[in-house]
Amino acid sequence: MIYSYLAILTLFLHLLWILFIVFGFVFALRGSKLAFIHLGGLLFSLVINLFGWYCPLTYLENYLYHLQAKGLIYSGSFIIHYLERLIYPNVAEKTIRIGEIVFVIVNLMAYTVLLKKHLRRARK
């Protein structure tokens, strides 16, 4: 039973990580140091998608579910069911990977614009 709870906790952490990556540019706009973590997360996302790897949290979730009951992948609640659908949508993997790569590139361009503005202000 403990493995099931750990898997659910990992699933929630995965969702929080995804939300941080999606909305983390706000930290850069506000000048927060968390922007560096966001930028690192974007680069990590770019690398794993370019190489066709999976997020380590996905492996951890699957491993914990496997430990909970051999061969049983889903035994969660109503909320967990929809949370899993949100994190792992029923879309072709290639489509998701291309979308994530484009998302990262757009964010990196936004960071570049922000950095240029910051450097212009620093020169004045």
Protein Blocks (a to p, Z undefined) as FASTA:
>chain_A
ZZmmmmmmmmmmmmmmmmmmmmmmmmmmnopaklmmmmmmmmmmmmmmmnopacfklmmm
mmmmmmmpghiablcdfklmmmmmmmmccbdfklmmmmmmmmmmmmmmmmmmmmmmmmmm
mmZZ
